[in-house]
Amino acid sequence: MEISRRTVIASGVSVGLTLVLSACAPGTGSGSARHSATGTTPAGPTAFRRTSWSTDPFASGSYSYLAPSDMGTDARLVLAETTGRLHFAGEATSSAAPATTHGAYESGRRAAAELVDSTGTILVIGAGFAGLAAARTLTDAGRGVIVVEARDRTGGRAHTVTLDGIPADLGASWIHGMDDNPMVDLAAAAGVATIPFDYDNEVGGSSSAQEFVDDIFEQALDAEDPEGRALAELLPAQLSPEQQWAIAVNVGGEFAADPAQLAMAAPDEGDSLGGGDALLNLGYSQITDHLAQGLDIRLNWAVADISYDDAGVTVRSVDGQSLRADHGIVTLPVGVLHAESVSFSPALPPEKWEALGALQSGLLDKLWLVFDEVFWDPDVDVINWIDPVNPGHWPFWVNGYKIFGEPILLGFNSGDVAREFAKMSDDEVVASAMAAVKGMTE
Ligand SMILES: Cc1cc2nc3c(=O)[nH]c(=O)nc-3n(C[C@H](O)[C@H](O)[C@H](O)COP(=O)(O)OP(=O)(O)OC[C@H]3O[C@@H](n4cnc5c(N)ncnc54)[C@H](O)[C@@H]3O)c2cc1C
């Protein structure tokens, strides 16, 4: 989840998306030498990195959102319920903090607590925050734990890469709410500094359109049957470009879904933590690396089948290996469960599928652009863009120069717009982004 709803409502024009950044300390890069602010937009970036979470088979989307359904917010509790010897964790099972790293982490600790008085060995499926938290807790308690992970790395949807020498988070980047957030202690334990980010330090956008969206969210809180109805029902038939921008930022950026897909109850889900948001110096992967230390993790171990009975749990990999333990903890993302690329024997019970009907996999994608020099306002944190031709495309940008001291812009798309972009070539995506950059900087 990108930002706390309360923050948005309280801050008026202030907008937010998860910054897909992790950073050097502000101003510590070499960028000041490259700042000219000429106002001349170059033809293209010198380097770029694009995410495509919808086509990633081990995520199939960015994070869960609450769709209109009969089950409503109970879906997260039902998804979290134990089925035989299978326990379930992952961000989508968190009612307190869905779609966040700390929600995923706490869900893993909850699943570990369910097993702490049991006997025997434990298989954990997935080495993201949920799986690592479960494995860490149970291993530290002296239990025999094996983690199987499809990728060649740990961290799942927290993943830091290096772009032109700069650490860049492609998935999670923010700690959402510093007060009582386990990520703060984990960062400290891993020796990672946190960097506050000021959403209010922005240009562009529209305060009246922001107020329009704030009002829609207020109406959603008071609506009848908010779990069964879509947020789109509260919107007028025609939206101005400014209103489309505000929805792209506050609905798409927050929930990774469009108003027609999202339950009216979604903005009221989860508990907002206070204390402001922060980025992690040099990226999120440092925390997952820290959590993973000393655990028995089998990488490149993609599970194809999970069978469970009264005596234990067996997992089989796509290349025919198998492992058996007394208990299992499943942390597969909802997108992977929906895709049914992992089969369950016996099949998951109907109530799990009903829960999965309510918990869909949203999409937020990011594009990092690196330039030779800064040609935009170097002092703002956020640049909002109301596209006159395609309102809602590239609505929110982060000024990487402010964070990294490097000439970087970071753009976002979400929901159906992001799904359309996911079908395009790199050249088409970068060309579209550059048209937006030109519009917002000249
Ligand atoms: C673009 C984006 C931006 C985000 N921004 C933020 C943010 O700023 N702050 C925040 O708090 N949260 C943010 N999130 C959400 C956060 O990243 C997730 O909620 C959290 O990382 C999920 O952890 P998890 O353990 O539940 O799932 P995952 O991290 O997805 O872990 C599941 C693991 O299962 C593995 N797996 C999948 N299929 C198989 C298989 N068949 N066999 C074996 N293993 C398998 C996966 O590879 C993965 O490692 C963002 C997410 C995205 C994508």
The ligand as an SDF file (V2000), in Angstrom:
LIG
                    3D

 53 58  0  0  0  0  0  0  0  0999 V2000
    5.8320   -1.8990   -7.1590 C   0  0  0  0  0  0  0  0  0  0  0  0
    5.5970   -2.1640   -5.6890 C   0  0  0  0  0  0  0  0  0  0  0  0
    5.7340   -1.1400   -4.7770 C   0  0  0  0  0  0  0  0  0  0  0  0
    5.5220   -1.3870   -3.4230 C   0  0  0  0  0  0  0  0  0  0  0  0
    5.7650   -0.3940   -2.5160 N   0  0  0  0  0  0  0  0  0  0  0  0
    5.7130   -0.6560   -1.1970 C   0  0  0  0  0  0  0  0  0  0  0  0
    6.2070    0.2770   -0.2490 C   0  0  0  0  0  0  0  0  0  0  0  0
    6.7510    1.3070   -0.6000 O   0  0  0  0  0  0  0  0  0  0  0  0
    6.0970   -0.0210    1.0580 N   0  0  0  0  0  0  0  0  0  0  0  0
    5.5380   -1.1860    1.4930 C   0  0  0  0  0  0  0  0  0  0  0  0
    5.4250   -1.3810    2.7120 O   0  0  0  0  0  0  0  0  0  0  0  0
    5.1180   -2.1330    0.6140 N   0  0  0  0  0  0  0  0  0  0  0  0
    5.2060   -1.8850   -0.7070 C   0  0  0  0  0  0  0  0  0  0  0  0
    4.8720   -2.8400   -1.6230 N   0  0  0  0  0  0  0  0  0  0  0  0
    4.2640   -4.0970   -1.1460 C   0  0  0  0  0  0  0  0  0  0  0  0
    5.3040   -5.0470   -0.5470 C   0  0  0  0  0  0  0  0  0  0  0  0
    6.3810   -5.1660   -1.4410 O   0  0  0  0  0  0  0  0  0  0  0  0
    4.6540   -6.4130   -0.3390 C   0  0  0  0  0  0  0  0  0  0  0  0
    3.4710   -6.2620    0.4460 O   0  0  0  0  0  0  0  0  0  0  0  0
    5.5510   -7.4080    0.3820 C   0  0  0  0  0  0  0  0  0  0  0  0
    6.8750   -7.3460   -0.0650 O   0  0  0  0  0  0  0  0  0  0  0  0
    4.9770   -8.8010    0.1460 C   0  0  0  0  0  0  0  0  0  0  0  0
    5.7180   -9.7760    0.8570 O   0  0  0  0  0  0  0  0  0  0  0  0
    5.1940  -11.2880    0.8410 P   0  0  0  0  0  0  0  0  0  0  0  0
    6.1630  -12.0840    1.5960 O   0  0  0  0  0  0  0  0  0  0  0  0
    3.7580  -11.3200    1.2410 O   0  0  0  0  0  0  0  0  0  0  0  0
    5.1940  -11.6830   -0.7090 O   0  0  0  0  0  0  0  0  0  0  0  0
    6.4410  -11.8160   -1.7090 P   0  0  0  0  0  0  0  0  0  0  0  0
    7.4720  -10.8220   -1.3680 O   0  0  0  0  0  0  0  0  0  0  0  0
    5.8940  -11.8050   -3.0720 O   0  0  0  0  0  0  0  0  0  0  0  0
    7.0050  -13.2630   -1.3450 O   0  0  0  0  0  0  0  0  0  0  0  0
    6.4580  -14.4260   -1.9170 C   0  0  0  0  0  0  0  0  0  0  0  0
    7.6010  -15.2740   -2.4350 C   0  0  0  0  0  0  0  0  0  0  0  0
    7.0690  -16.4660   -3.0120 O   0  0  0  0  0  0  0  0  0  0  0  0
    7.8700  -16.7750   -4.1290 C   0  0  0  0  0  0  0  0  0  0  0  0
    7.1460  -17.6680   -5.0300 N   0  0  0  0  0  0  0  0  0  0  0  0
    6.1690  -17.3710   -5.9210 C   0  0  0  0  0  0  0  0  0  0  0  0
    5.7890  -18.4570   -6.5870 N   0  0  0  0  0  0  0  0  0  0  0  0
    6.5400  -19.4880   -6.1090 C   0  0  0  0  0  0  0  0  0  0  0  0
    6.6100  -20.8790   -6.4000 C   0  0  0  0  0  0  0  0  0  0  0  0
    5.8310  -21.4560   -7.3340 N   0  0  0  0  0  0  0  0  0  0  0  0
    7.5090  -21.6340   -5.7110 N   0  0  0  0  0  0  0  0  0  0  0  0
    8.3110  -21.0900   -4.7760 C   0  0  0  0  0  0  0  0  0  0  0  0
    8.2900  -19.7750   -4.4610 N   0  0  0  0  0  0  0  0  0  0  0  0
    7.4020  -18.9880   -5.1110 C   0  0  0  0  0  0  0  0  0  0  0  0
    8.1590  -15.4240   -4.7560 C   0  0  0  0  0  0  0  0  0  0  0  0
    9.2580  -15.4680   -5.6390 O   0  0  0  0  0  0  0  0  0  0  0  0
    8.4060  -14.5670   -3.5210 C   0  0  0  0  0  0  0  0  0  0  0  0
    9.7730  -14.5250   -3.1780 O   0  0  0  0  0  0  0  0  0  0  0  0
    5.1290   -2.6550   -2.9760 C   0  0  0  0  0  0  0  0  0  0  0  0
    5.0270   -3.6940   -3.9150 C   0  0  0  0  0  0  0  0  0  0  0  0
    5.2820   -3.4520   -5.2390 C   0  0  0  0  0  0  0  0  0  0  0  0
    5.2430   -4.6030   -6.2190 C   0  0  0  0  0  0  0  0  0  0  0  0
  1  2  1  0
  2  3  1  0
  2 52  2  0
  3  4  2  0
  4  5  1  0
  4 50  1  0
  5  6  2  0
  6  7  1  0
  6 13  1  0
  7  8  2  0
  7  9  1  0
  9 10  1  0
 10 11  2  0
 10 12  1  0
 12 13  2  0
 13 14  1  0
 14 15  1  0
 14 50  1  0
 15 16  1  0
 16 17  1  0
 16 18  1  0
 18 19  1  0
 18 20  1  0
 20 21  1  0
 20 22  1  0
 22 23  1  0
 23 24  1  0
 24 25  2  0
 24 26  1  0
 24 27  1  0
 27 28  1  0
 28 29  2  0
 28 30  1  0
 28 31  1  0
 31 32  1  0
 32 33  1  0
 33 34  1  0
 33 48  1  0
 34 35  1  0
 35 36  1  0
 35 46  1  0
 36 37  1  0
 36 45  1  0
 37 38  2  0
 38 39  1  0
 39 40  1  0
 39 45  2  0
 40 41  1  0
 40 42  2  0
 42 43  1  0
 43 44  2  0
 44 45  1  0
 46 47  1  0
 46 48  1  0
 48 49  1  0
 50 51  2  0
 51 52  1  0
 52 53  1  0
M  END
$$$$
